[in-house]
Amino acid sequence: MTNTNTGFVNEDPWRVFRIMSEFVDGFETMSRIGPAVSVFGSARTRRSDLYYVQARKLGRMLAKANLAVITGGGPGIMEAANRGAFEAGGSSVGLNITLPHEQKSNPYTNIPLTFHYFFARLMMFVKYANSFVCFPGGYGTLHEFFNSMTLIQTGKADKFPVILIGKSFWKTMIDWMKREMLDGPTEYISPEDVDLFTVTDSLEEAMDIIQEAVRTDLMRLAEPKTLSTRPSGEGTVMGKLPRRMAKQSDRGRKAT
């Protein structure tokens, strides 16, 4: 008799294996690409749009600088950046995601990966990118931008360049952040938090920032690492307790 009880595959224990497989496949593939830049932006951007043209040009510039281009693998800005890298003979990575209304992969990736879980995909964007570049976009682009801000602000990741392309698009949001989050009745962010990113219309300025960060990373990698200072994959320091746990440990020692 055939066992028709498939409930287990929909339970959390089974999902753990699927999650593990996505991380293993991602780590195995992405660890080989070398220095890279993650490029974000709207899937709805048309090929005739100025930002599509700019993203395609940036993809070429990054490839010619021997930097891999990582995108979400879809159309619009993602296609443009992948297309530029692909046409320049560079590494063009597409981290596609399965959606209820399926996102179609663009044809300009030579290193494709497909994810079921957003958080596993997001890890690849962060872990293997030297810099983030955000073109105008919707909720997904804002998610990636604010996630990077959270990681840097909380020290979960070393500060890395986050570049917003399109001053006219980003201006209103940044004005709101300064007015409501910084200068409002309650200070929800610190003054230095609005300096964690760069807004520009210049691809050349973006490339200068990115290449300086690459040089800094290469110098850092050349330094010898001890157990107490070696960074973990998430960006925290191995061998050191998180701040809260360290304080609790100190109180425990004093009590004894």
C-alpha positions, 0 to 999 in steps of 0.5 A: 500500500502506498503511504499517502501521508506527506505531511512531514515534508510540510513540517519544519523538521523537513524544511531544515534540510531544504534550507541547509541545501540552499546554503550549501549550494550557495556557499559552494558556488559563491565562494568561487566568484572572487570580489563582487558587487551586489546590484539592486533595483526594480524588475519593472524598469524598461530597457529604454529607461535611463536607469536601465542604461546606467545599470548596464553601463555599471555592469560593464565597468565592474566586469572590466575592473575584474569584479563579479556582478550579483543581482536577483537574476530577474528583469529590469535593473537586474537584467541590465547589470547582468547584461553589462557584465555578461557583454564584457565577459565578466562573472554575471551572477543571478540569484533568482527566487521562486515566487507564486507568480514566477520570476523569469530569469534574465538570459544574461547570467553565467552563474545562476542560482535559484532559491526558495527562501528569501533569507538564504538568498539575502545571505548570499547578497551580503556575504559575497559582495564587497559593496551594494549599489541600489538603483530606484526600485520598490519594496525589494530594493528598500528591503535590501537597502535597509537590511544593509543599514541594520547590519552596519549600524548594529556591527553585525557586518563591517562597514561596506559601501552602500551606494544609491544611484539617482539623487532625484529618486532617493531625495524624498526618502532621505529627507524624511529619514532626517526629519522624522527619524533623526530630528523628530521628537524622538531620535530613532537613529544617530547622526552618523547613521545618515552617513552610512550610504552615498547618494550619487548620479555618477557611475564614476564616483560609485566605481571609485568608492567600490574600488577603494573598498576592494583595495581595503579588503585585500589589505585586510585579508593579507593581515594575519588573523588570530582566533580572537580577531578572525571574523565569522561569516556573518561579520561578528568576531569569533572567540568573543561573546556578544556584548550582552552575554559578556556582561552577564558572564562578568556578573556571574564571575563577580557573584562567585 
